Amino acid sequence: MTDSAPGTVAVSWLVPGLQQAASELAGRLGLPLQAPDDATAEMLLQLGEDGLSLRATAEDAPGAIRVDFVEGALAHRRQYGGGAGQMVARAVGIRGALRPRVLDATAGLGRDAFVLASLGCDVVLIERQPVIAALLADGLERARHAGGEVAEIAGRMQLLAGDAIELMADWSEPAPEVIHLDPMFPERQKSALVKKEMRLFRPLAGDDADSPQLLEAALWLASHRVVVKRPRKAPAIEGPAPTAQMNGQSSRYDIYGKKKLGT
């Protein structure tokens, strides 16, 4: 078992029978393995009977997070979230029978991608932070084994772990009609307590300083449209000006049109 210094992420297990699986996961991710009662790492990626979760070990840390497409907030959003009227659905161009092929190049926990897949879109997800990608892969795997509607939705989602700029530059599949971007925005000093996943993810992923390069790569690859989710009052990403904007209460979408969808 490897010692880990403060500020690192380690893999652990929640029940004894999963120690070997946790060890294998640690090896795949290149992370140290840490016993459940050893809290020297700043964050623990924990393997339990209900899948992977990530938690910080500090006394004032928020609770653990996991990707759950079967129950909880995403299940509620799937059933009562507004369907094709949701802002993300309108931003990518869902209307009538039109369901564009979407690449979500900054997948995170996969929430927006799941909404789009639940509405009938085929969605490829890219996540470059290995720990976040592992959480997302675990959530997708559990969804595919859940059966029913959730498994059908997860079947329309394909995850790629890696750097989105590099993957888009080397793209060999048919070009996605729409590329969805939600880059990490620099934290404001006066901001209120942010969501617990952001408190955990920011030390892992940092701010997306390469957002202009990400936008450039997306505009090169997308056949019809690039949509960028931003805080409502944030400036647009450096580069070409959006051709349209869609505003919500706390966020907006900058839309970069290349070609009319459906043509």
N, C-alpha and C positions, 0 to 999 in steps of 0.2 A: 504494500500500500504506500502511496507517495504522499509526502508531506506537502502542504500547500500554504503559501504565504497569504496574509491579508490582501484583499483586493482581487483574489482569483475566484474562479468558479471550479467547483469539484462535483463529481458524480457520487451519489449515495443511493441507498436502498431503504425502503420502509418496512419490508418484511424479510426475514432471513432467507427465504427461498429464492429471492431475486438478487442475491449478492453476485452470482456469476453473470447474470444478464447485465447488471450494472457495471461490472468489470469490463465486459465486452463493449458496452456503450462508451465507457470512458476511453477505451483503446481506440475506437473509431473516431471519437472527437478529439483525441489527443489531450484529454483532461485528466487530472489526478483523481484517484478513487479515495473516498473518505468514508470512514465508519459513521453510522447515524449519530453516535454520541460524541463525535468530534466536530466541533464547529469553528475550525480555524479559517476556513474559506469564507469569503464575504457572501458568496451565494452558493446554494446547493441545487443541482439538478437531480431531483429525487425520483426513483423508479418505484412505483407502488402497484398494487393490484388494479387500480383504476387508471394506470398510465403514468406519463411523465408530468412532473410539476416543477416549478422553479420558485425558490424562496430565498430571501435574504436572511442572514443569521443574526443581524443586529437586533437588539432588544426592542427598538421602536420601529422595526421594519413592518411593511404591510404584509398581509397574508400571501400564501402561495398562489401562483397563477398556473393555469393549464389551458390547453385548447380543447374545448368541448363543443362539438357541433350537434350533439344529440340532445342535450338538455340545457337548461339555463337560459341566459340572455339571447343566444342565437336562435334557440328553438322558439322563443317568444317572438323575436323579430321576424322569423320565417313565417309565423302564423299571423302576426298582427302588425307587422312593421310598415305596411303601406304598399307592398308589392312594387309594381313598375312605377309607382308615383314617388318612390324614394329618390333623393337627390342623386345618389350614385348611379342609379338606374337611368335616370334622365340624362346625366352627364355622359355616359357611355353610348347613349343613343338608342336604348331599348324603347320601342314603340310598336304597337300592333303586333304583328308576327315577327318583327325584326329582332334577331338575337345575334349581335356581332360576336365574332371570336375575340376574346380579350386576353391580353397579357398583363397581369398585375406584377409589375417589376419590383415593387417594394412590399412584399406580402405581409410581413409582420405576423400577427395572429390569424390572418386569413379571413377576417370578418367581412370586409367588402367583397372579397372573392367569393365567399360562401353565399352572400346575398345575390350576386350576379349569377352564380351557378344555380341557385334555387329558382331563379327566374328563367332558366333555360339556356344560359350562355355556357359555352365551353371555355374554361379559364385555365391558363397556364400561370402558375405562381413562381416567382423567384424570391428567395430570401438568402442574403449573403452572410448573415450572422449565424454561425453554426449552431449555437445553443437554441436560438429562436427557431431555426429551421428544424431542429430535432423535436421541439415542442409541436410544431406544426405538422410534421410527418407523423408523429404519434397520434395527434388528433384526427388526422385524415384516415389513418389505419383503423382506429376505433370506429369512425363513422362508416367506413366501408363494411365493417363486420356487424354493424347494428341492424342491417336489413331495412326494408321499407323505403320510404321517401328519402331519408337521410343518406342511405347508401347510394341511392340513385343520384342524388346531388353530388356526393363526394366522387362518384364515378366521372363527373364532368370536370373534375379538378386534378391537375397534374402539377406536382411540385418539383422544381429544380433548385438545388442548393448551390449557390455560387454567386459571383459578382455579376450583377445585371448588365453593367456596361460591357463587360467582356462577352457575356452570353449573347447579348443582342448584336454585337459586332460580328459574331461567328454564327449567326442564326442560319439554319439550313432547312427548317420547316417552312410551310406557307406563312407569309407575313401575317401577324395579327392585325385585324381590322382596327382595333382600338388598344392603346396601351394606357394603363392606369398607373399613376405615380402618386405616392403619398410619402415624400421624403421627410425625415425627422427635421423639425424646425427648431432653431436655437431656443433654449429655455429662457423665458423672461425672468428677470430678477424679482419683479413684483408679482409674479404669477401666484395664484392660489395653489393649494395642494393638488398636484396633478394626479391623474389616475395611477393606481398602484402599478399597473404594468409599465407605465412610462418611468416610474421611479426605479423599476428594476432594469428596464431595457436601456435607458440612457447610458449607464455605466458600461454596458456591453457594446452598444452600437454607436454611441456618440452622436454628434450632429452630422447630417449628410452634407459635408462641405463640397462634395463633388456633384451636387444637384444640377449645375449647369451642364456638366458632361453627361449626366443621366438623361436630362431633357434632350440634349443633342442626339444621343444614341437612339432615344425613343422616336424622335421626329424622323430620323433616318429610316427606321424599321417599320413603323406603323403604316399601313396602307391608307387609312382613312382619317384617323383622329388620335390625338394624345390628350388625356385629361389629367390635370394635376390638382390634387386636393391640398388646400392651404388654409391656415387660420384666416378668418375673415378679413382682418386688418393687416395681414402680412403682405409684403411686396411680392410681386411675381418673381419667379426664378429668373436670374440673369440670362438674357438671350432674346430670341424673337418675342414680340408682344403677343399675348393671347388674341385669338380672333373673337372670342366671346367669353363671358363669365356667367356663373350661376351662383347666386348667393343664398346661404342659409343663415341660421341664427348665430352660429359660432364658427362656421367654416364656409368655404366657397370652393368652386371648381373653376380653374382656368382651363379653357378649352382651346386647343390648337387644331383647327380644321385643315385637312389636306384634300379631302374628297368627300362628296356627299355619301353618307351611308346608304346602302341599298343599291349602289351603282357599281 
